């Protein structure tokens, strides 16, 4: 669940993009971040912790894509993808 949805601050395209990033991690690793935790604990950590990252033996473009999807602030995307 996206941080916006957890905070109930409105559902928009940001929640869909976040979901795409989490789904990419699920496809790559076989489970979502915090899958081992109880749902309420996972929701708390989604809000408290930095965005999940894709680590492991995956291409840098794929890792950058996931990081861009999970950026909490759109200004972070420029830094992650090395745009001018």
C-alpha positions as CSV (number, residue, x, y, z in Angstrom):
1,X,0.0,0.0,0.0
2,X,1.4,3.4,-0.9
3,X,2.2,6.0,1.8
4,X,-0.6,8.3,0.4
5,X,-3.1,5.5,0.8
6,X,-2.0,4.7,4.3
7,X,-2.2,8.3,5.3
8,X,-5.6,8.5,3.5
9,X,-4.4,11.7,1.8
10,X,-6.1,10.8,-1.4
11,X,-5.6,8.3,-4.1
12,X,-4.0,9.5,-7.4
13,X,-1.4,8.4,-9.9
14,X,1.3,8.4,-7.2
15,X,-0.3,5.4,-5.5
16,X,-0.4,3.5,-8.9
17,X,3.3,4.3,-9.6
18,X,4.3,3.2,-6.1
19,X,2.3,-0.1,-6.7
20,X,4.2,-0.6,-9.9
21,X,7.5,-0.3,-8.1
22,X,6.4,-2.7,-5.3
23,X,5.1,-5.2,-7.9
24,X,8.4,-5.0,-9.7
25,X,10.2,-6.0,-6.5
26,X,7.7,-8.8,-6.0
27,X,8.4,-10.2,-9.4
28,X,12.1,-9.9,-9.0
29,X,12.4,-11.2,-5.4
30,X,9.3,-13.4,-5.1
31,X,7.8,-11.4,-2.2
32,X,7.1,-7.8,-1.3
33,X,9.0,-5.7,1.2
34,X,7.9,-6.5,4.8
35,X,6.1,-9.7,3.6
36,X,7.3,-11.4,6.7
37,X,5.6,-8.9,9.0
38,X,2.0,-8.6,10.2
39,X,0.1,-6.1,8.0
40,X,-0.2,-3.4,10.7
41,X,3.5,-3.5,11.4
42,X,4.3,-3.3,7.6
43,X,2.0,-0.3,7.2
44,X,3.8,1.5,10.1
45,X,7.2,0.7,8.5
46,X,6.1,1.9,5.1
47,X,5.4,5.3,6.6
48,X,8.5,5.4,9.0
49,X,11.3,3.9,6.9
50,X,12.8,5.1,3.6
51,X,11.4,3.7,0.5
52,X,12.3,0.1,-0.3
53,X,15.1,-0.6,-2.7
54,X,15.8,-3.5,-5.0
55,X,19.1,-5.1,-4.1
56,X,20.7,-8.1,-5.6
57,X,21.9,-9.2,-9.0
58,X,19.6,-7.1,-11.2
59,X,20.5,-4.6,-13.9
60,X,21.2,-1.0,-12.9
61,X,18.4,0.3,-15.2
62,X,15.9,-2.0,-13.5
63,X,17.1,-0.9,-10.0
64,X,16.8,2.8,-11.1
65,X,13.3,2.2,-12.5
66,X,12.2,0.6,-9.2
67,X,13.8,3.5,-7.2
68,X,12.1,6.0,-9.4
69,X,8.7,4.4,-8.9
70,X,9.2,4.4,-5.1
71,X,10.4,8.0,-4.8
72,X,8.3,9.8,-2.2
73,X,9.2,13.2,-3.7
74,X,9.0,13.6,-7.5
75,X,12.2,15.8,-7.3
76,X,14.1,12.7,-6.2
77,X,13.4,11.0,-9.5
78,X,15.7,13.4,-11.4
79,X,18.5,12.5,-9.0
80,X,17.9,8.8,-9.3
81,X,17.8,8.7,-13.1
82,X,20.6,11.2,-13.5
83,X,18.6,13.7,-15.5
84,X,20.0,17.1,-16.0
